[in-house]
């Protein structure tokens, strides 16, 4: 008796997908350590040692350390993310883009993807030129210049190198999505964040060995980290399910409808976009102050230090604002109410149409408020840990939300793939049994 081919095909295909994912991520991590020509590496490292609380530190996190090395992947995938967000915002105000995303189906989505790629190249060119000009004015605390030979030759090489690197990273992300497992763009960002974890653990061990951190503090932080991780997983999976009933209707001699379903509303609809936007705005004064000798800019940068009360209050306020703003863009209760009315569906006890719109909007508003408070707590947590317990690494915030979210999505795809493989195996066994009978 031969073994059905469908039984093992799921696992073998899953192994192949994992292999492709790890190989492509390895290519990305190698490129992060390849610097562009004409840069003084030691002077650049000294400069970034004093610029961690600026936009450079935020962008360096998303590029996986590529910006600190000024590598060919210094821009990372950020231009692609920026282009995607811009296209998403324009879809709300542009009837043509809205028609492409909703009415044209796969062809429309393909066109929007093409626009996103063009926008990625344009943003990469602009950011590459800005980095080239900015790097020329940088110097280490000892006065050593970061660029050996400033000028348009260096700027042109830097712009072309960084743009090509961004396009290549975008291609790697699409290939991971196509041949590997999980969302390639998200996995690239996650890999860059996780790459900094070993250095943080090593620094913690050195502090413990030197006696700067007690064993009690380390145990408390580990327990707190585990509790925060469980809390994030719980909140990311939490949702409010609004019951939906479908009215019965006659089509010919058959009765259709009468079914019951639900409309899931997530607590964190906006994802990680609000803390990214809020951090970018608040870190802007400190970034500008690094390139200027003006006293008022230095004073403003001091007021907006990440360990200041003003910074954290503004940070929480901006996160709450962007949570509501981005949720209003990606989720329209009016469209949901109209679609339910067209399908003959209704919320029990709520009249279809305008009343359903009001009800969904009120539920979504309450959920968004709790989601905004949850994101604010996670993002403020690192500053509390650093100030109160002198933790040597950055635990929490946007990076932890991204890692947990990407891990959950990837595991969901793995489980779906395994279930699909088992289903194919059962079908193969049934076909063989049928032939024998």
Legacy VTK file of the C-alpha trace (Angstrom):
# vtk DataFile Version 3.0
C-alpha trace
ASCII
DATASET POLYDATA
POINTS 437 float
0.000 0.000 0.000
1.454 3.365 -1.024
1.436 6.397 1.271
-0.816 9.203 -0.022
1.130 12.115 -1.379
-1.234 14.621 0.228
-0.344 13.534 3.777
3.203 14.948 3.811
2.868 17.655 1.168
1.682 20.222 3.747
4.748 19.856 5.989
7.212 19.760 3.097
5.735 22.912 1.583
5.763 24.627 4.978
9.455 23.756 5.422
10.178 25.185 1.988
8.363 28.407 2.881
10.311 28.724 6.143
13.573 28.148 4.280
12.769 30.884 1.771
11.802 33.251 4.594
15.034 32.728 6.549
17.231 32.978 3.435
15.666 36.253 2.278
15.805 37.720 5.794
19.467 36.695 5.995
20.141 38.607 2.761
18.496 41.660 4.309
20.555 41.410 7.514
23.793 41.122 5.501
22.927 44.264 3.529
22.339 46.213 6.764
26.070 45.952 7.524
27.317 47.081 4.065
28.122 50.831 4.340
27.878 53.299 1.487
31.230 54.633 0.240
32.862 57.810 1.544
31.673 57.638 5.179
33.782 57.715 8.339
32.291 54.836 10.323
33.778 55.679 13.722
32.695 59.337 13.546
29.197 58.252 12.494
28.941 55.852 15.446
30.009 58.623 17.854
27.366 60.952 16.418
24.550 58.421 16.720
25.536 57.658 20.300
24.142 61.112 21.159
21.149 60.971 18.784
19.140 57.983 20.050
16.228 60.118 21.251
15.707 61.783 17.871
14.043 60.806 14.624
17.315 59.097 13.681
16.835 56.648 16.536
13.254 55.919 15.423
14.242 55.388 11.777
17.242 53.316 12.841
14.889 50.975 14.713
12.770 50.412 11.597
15.860 49.936 9.418
17.284 47.333 11.801
20.401 49.382 12.563
21.000 50.243 8.908
20.802 54.004 9.441
23.352 53.953 12.261
25.755 52.126 9.937
24.652 54.306 6.983
24.413 51.088 4.996
22.890 50.484 1.585
19.650 49.618 3.445
19.759 52.729 5.641
16.262 53.808 4.599
14.956 50.305 5.152
11.303 49.789 4.330
10.149 53.152 5.739
9.629 54.799 2.297
7.330 51.930 1.318
5.379 52.252 4.571
5.104 56.029 4.108
3.880 55.585 0.514
1.315 52.991 1.650
-0.018 55.292 4.369
-0.198 58.249 1.955
-2.118 56.151 -0.611
-4.451 54.954 2.132
-5.154 58.523 3.227
-5.636 59.673 -0.372
-8.156 56.888 -0.948
-10.516 58.712 1.428
-10.392 62.019 -0.479
-9.836 60.794 -4.053
-12.881 59.285 -5.815
-10.639 57.620 -8.408
-8.525 55.797 -5.811
-11.653 54.874 -3.858
-13.161 53.372 -7.006
-9.973 51.406 -7.693
-9.856 49.965 -4.171
-13.536 49.020 -3.898
-14.982 48.496 -7.379
-12.150 47.284 -9.586
-11.287 44.254 -7.443
-7.911 42.565 -8.014
-7.084 44.817 -10.979
-7.689 47.928 -8.874
-5.554 46.651 -6.003
-2.784 45.841 -8.481
-2.937 49.410 -9.777
-2.756 50.829 -6.241
0.249 48.584 -5.540
1.906 50.009 -8.639
1.247 53.569 -7.427
2.696 52.608 -4.037
5.915 51.414 -5.684
6.251 54.658 -7.640
5.647 56.613 -4.435
8.276 54.520 -2.655
10.918 55.434 -5.235
9.986 59.132 -5.073
10.089 59.233 -1.269
13.373 57.297 -1.239
14.942 59.837 -3.625
13.855 62.751 -1.438
14.900 61.094 1.830
18.177 59.918 0.306
19.046 63.471 -0.737
18.098 64.747 2.722
20.308 62.153 4.408
23.203 62.904 2.049
23.025 66.645 2.772
22.495 66.073 6.494
25.371 63.624 6.837
27.761 66.129 5.259
27.111 68.540 8.147
27.537 65.858 10.833
30.612 65.463 12.954
31.564 63.442 15.993
31.847 65.048 19.467
35.613 65.213 18.848
35.085 67.226 15.648
35.875 64.461 13.133
33.748 64.814 9.949
31.414 61.955 9.065
31.956 62.360 5.301
35.486 62.282 3.914
34.802 64.252 0.696
31.521 66.236 0.767
30.062 67.409 -2.516
27.609 66.534 -5.254
29.529 63.395 -6.180
28.947 62.005 -2.688
25.314 63.139 -2.740
24.602 61.492 -6.098
26.206 58.193 -5.060
24.350 58.243 -1.735
20.957 58.994 -3.294
21.290 56.275 -5.927
22.613 53.734 -3.407
19.918 54.367 -0.807
17.120 54.375 -3.399
18.358 51.125 -4.940
18.643 49.615 -1.459
15.055 50.588 -0.615
13.751 49.100 -3.871
15.684 45.896 -3.185
14.281 45.661 0.365
10.780 46.205 -1.041
11.423 43.387 -3.538
12.653 41.137 -0.708
9.466 41.828 1.248
7.269 40.959 -1.726
9.239 37.755 -2.363
8.884 36.722 1.285
5.124 37.239 1.016
5.021 35.279 -2.249
7.383 32.377 -1.502
7.743 32.431 2.271
5.397 32.519 5.238
3.815 35.668 6.655
3.802 39.263 5.463
7.254 40.083 4.087
7.240 43.807 4.884
6.190 43.190 8.480
8.745 40.396 8.916
11.565 42.662 7.685
10.651 45.298 10.289
10.294 42.627 12.970
13.680 41.097 12.089
15.370 44.482 12.443
13.831 45.020 15.885
14.611 41.513 17.160
18.232 41.852 15.952
18.876 44.341 18.778
17.620 41.971 21.488
20.888 40.013 22.073
22.856 43.204 22.762
20.246 44.278 25.336
20.405 40.917 27.094
24.212 41.027 27.100
24.195 44.517 28.575
21.788 43.380 31.290
24.070 40.486 32.201
27.114 42.787 32.405
25.252 45.163 34.720
24.187 42.257 36.933
27.740 40.858 37.002
29.083 44.280 37.982
26.539 44.603 40.793
24.760 47.651 39.313
21.429 45.781 39.142
20.204 43.469 41.898
18.716 40.019 41.349
15.391 41.150 42.847
15.082 43.960 40.287
15.884 41.578 37.423
13.271 39.057 38.583
10.683 41.804 38.981
11.395 43.141 35.482
11.195 39.641 33.958
7.807 39.012 35.622
6.582 42.445 34.506
7.781 41.806 30.940
5.898 38.488 30.844
2.731 40.142 32.187
2.957 42.955 29.620
3.496 40.443 26.817
0.422 38.438 27.859
-1.589 41.639 28.147
-0.615 42.768 24.641
-1.556 39.401 23.144
-4.911 39.531 24.936
-5.669 43.102 23.828
-4.603 42.485 20.228
-7.005 39.545 20.009
-9.823 41.277 21.901
-12.850 42.336 19.879
-16.460 43.328 20.317
-18.841 41.161 18.292
-22.027 42.930 17.207
-24.745 40.344 16.389
-26.101 40.517 12.839
-29.357 38.872 11.705
-30.302 38.275 8.062
-33.972 38.573 7.145
-35.684 35.673 5.402
-36.638 36.120 1.755
-38.218 33.980 -0.929
-36.347 33.344 -4.185
-38.615 31.251 -6.372
-39.833 28.395 -4.193
-36.881 28.447 -1.837
-36.460 30.391 1.388
-33.095 32.118 1.924
-31.704 34.045 4.874
-32.673 33.822 8.483
-29.064 33.295 9.500
-27.198 34.890 12.409
-23.667 36.235 12.183
-21.591 38.922 13.891
-19.584 42.036 13.035
-16.179 41.921 14.802
-14.789 45.264 15.985
-11.211 45.179 17.267
-10.159 47.224 20.268
-6.963 48.286 18.515
-8.202 49.092 15.013
-5.426 51.602 14.271
-2.540 49.195 14.969
0.913 50.741 15.432
0.335 53.792 13.227
-0.610 56.212 16.105
2.602 55.764 18.168
4.733 56.015 15.003
3.126 59.316 14.003
3.233 60.652 17.580
6.914 59.744 18.015
7.825 61.348 14.689
6.200 64.650 15.646
7.667 64.825 19.163
11.174 63.828 18.084
11.300 66.503 15.399
12.555 69.345 17.707
15.460 67.215 19.000
16.354 66.227 15.434
16.442 69.836 14.222
18.460 70.872 17.279
21.256 68.485 16.240
21.791 70.510 13.054
21.412 73.981 14.566
23.156 76.079 17.209
20.053 78.168 17.991
19.383 78.395 21.722
15.590 78.279 21.455
15.786 75.009 19.504
18.053 73.511 22.155
15.665 74.685 24.870
12.695 73.184 23.032
14.586 69.911 22.614
15.254 69.844 26.379
11.541 70.318 27.109
10.699 67.397 24.805
13.160 64.865 26.196
11.604 61.368 26.358
12.092 61.309 30.141
10.214 64.591 30.708
6.612 64.825 31.918
5.672 67.234 29.109
6.916 64.828 26.452
4.927 61.884 27.836
1.744 63.937 28.276
1.971 65.169 24.679
2.847 61.632 23.577
-0.301 60.185 25.150
-2.446 63.013 23.747
-1.130 62.509 20.210
-1.593 58.730 20.415
-5.235 59.182 21.437
-5.779 61.694 18.614
-4.192 59.521 15.920
-6.072 56.437 17.155
-9.385 58.175 16.526
-8.155 59.820 13.321
-6.773 56.655 11.713
-9.729 54.524 12.832
-12.100 57.011 11.197
-10.139 56.625 7.944
-9.897 52.831 7.761
-13.353 52.024 9.193
-16.488 53.827 7.999
-19.652 52.906 9.982
-21.828 54.534 7.295
-20.581 52.142 4.596
-21.045 49.174 6.935
-24.627 50.213 7.730
-25.467 50.695 4.047
-23.996 47.318 3.075
-25.946 45.576 5.839
-29.153 47.246 4.669
-28.565 46.163 1.061
-27.985 42.558 2.187
-31.174 42.508 4.235
-29.217 42.332 7.494
-29.833 44.222 10.717
-28.627 44.550 14.298
-31.276 43.192 16.726
-33.187 46.056 18.308
-31.634 48.680 15.962
-33.376 50.046 12.862
-31.417 49.609 9.593
-29.731 52.619 7.989
-28.973 55.748 10.009
-29.703 54.200 13.435
-27.369 51.292 12.683
-24.697 53.784 11.622
-25.082 55.645 14.923
-24.971 52.444 16.957
-21.823 51.084 15.257
-20.156 54.500 15.538
-20.882 54.739 19.275
-19.552 51.221 19.932
-16.443 51.911 17.825
-15.807 55.195 19.679
-15.803 53.466 23.072
-13.559 50.672 21.795
-11.133 53.169 20.244
-10.849 55.058 23.539
-9.882 51.883 25.398
-7.529 50.911 22.575
-5.861 54.328 22.695
-5.351 54.069 26.457
-3.903 50.567 26.040
-1.427 51.707 23.354
-0.487 54.751 25.457
0.268 52.555 28.464
2.483 50.217 26.449
4.355 53.127 24.849
4.946 55.014 28.127
6.063 51.843 29.911
9.708 51.941 28.623
10.319 55.388 30.117
8.932 54.253 33.488
11.159 51.169 33.487
14.246 53.179 32.538
13.680 55.907 35.117
12.516 53.761 38.039
14.502 50.541 37.540
17.352 51.661 35.269
16.631 48.979 32.676
19.484 48.789 30.142
17.253 48.159 27.130
14.090 49.537 25.569
11.224 47.179 26.411
7.741 48.102 25.234
6.482 50.812 22.955
6.071 50.577 19.202
8.746 47.909 18.789
7.016 45.446 21.145
3.624 46.061 19.517
5.123 45.335 16.094
6.929 42.164 17.208
3.851 40.743 18.952
1.504 41.643 16.097
3.774 40.179 13.410
4.364 37.012 15.464
0.627 36.480 15.940
-0.126 36.995 12.243
2.685 34.650 11.197
1.552 31.905 13.587
-2.006 32.249 12.283
-0.754 31.687 8.739
1.289 28.675 9.852
-1.748 27.142 11.543
-3.914 27.785 8.473
-1.284 26.151 6.274
-1.106 23.074 8.540
-4.885 22.740 8.594
-4.972 23.014 4.807
-2.275 20.315 4.515
-4.226 17.954 6.789
-7.380 18.563 4.758
-5.547 17.706 1.538
-4.187 14.557 3.200
-7.665 13.431 4.233
-8.941 13.996 0.698
-6.037 11.956 -0.693
-6.813 9.082 1.703
-10.487 9.200 0.760
-9.643 9.027 -2.960
-7.337 6.013 -2.446
-9.943 4.238 -0.304
-12.594 4.903 -2.943
-10.427 3.406 -5.679
-9.759 0.261 -3.623
-13.476 -0.196 -2.951
LINES 1 438
437 0 1 2 3 4 5 6 7 8 9 10 11 12 13 14 15 16 17 18 19 20 21 22 23 24 25 26 27 28 29 30 31 32 33 34 35 36 37 38 39 40 41 42 43 44 45 46 47 48 49 50 51 52 53 54 55 56 57 58 59 60 61 62 63 64 65 66 67 68 69 70 71 72 73 74 75 76 77 78 79 80 81 82 83 84 85 86 87 88 89 90 91 92 93 94 95 96 97 98 99 100 101 102 103 104 105 106 107 108 109 110 111 112 113 114 115 116 117 118 119 120 121 122 123 124 125 126 127 128 129 130 131 132 133 134 135 136 137 138 139 140 141 142 143 144 145 146 147 148 149 150 151 152 153 154 155 156 157 158 159 160 161 162 163 164 165 166 167 168 169 170 171 172 173 174 175 176 177 178 179 180 181 182 183 184 185 186 187 188 189 190 191 192 193 194 195 196 197 198 199 200 201 202 203 204 205 206 207 208 209 210 211 212 213 214 215 216 217 218 219 220 221 222 223 224 225 226 227 228 229 230 231 232 233 234 235 236 237 238 239 240 241 242 243 244 245 246 247 248 249 250 251 252 253 254 255 256 257 258 259 260 261 262 263 264 265 266 267 268 269 270 271 272 273 274 275 276 277 278 279 280 281 282 283 284 285 286 287 288 289 290 291 292 293 294 295 296 297 298 299 300 301 302 303 304 305 306 307 308 309 310 311 312 313 314 315 316 317 318 319 320 321 322 323 324 325 326 327 328 329 330 331 332 333 334 335 336 337 338 339 340 341 342 343 344 345 346 347 348 349 350 351 352 353 354 355 356 357 358 359 360 361 362 363 364 365 366 367 368 369 370 371 372 373 374 375 376 377 378 379 380 381 382 383 384 385 386 387 388 389 390 391 392 393 394 395 396 397 398 399 400 401 402 403 404 405 406 407 408 409 410 411 412 413 414 415 416 417 418 419 420 421 422 423 424 425 426 427 428 429 430 431 432 433 434 435 436
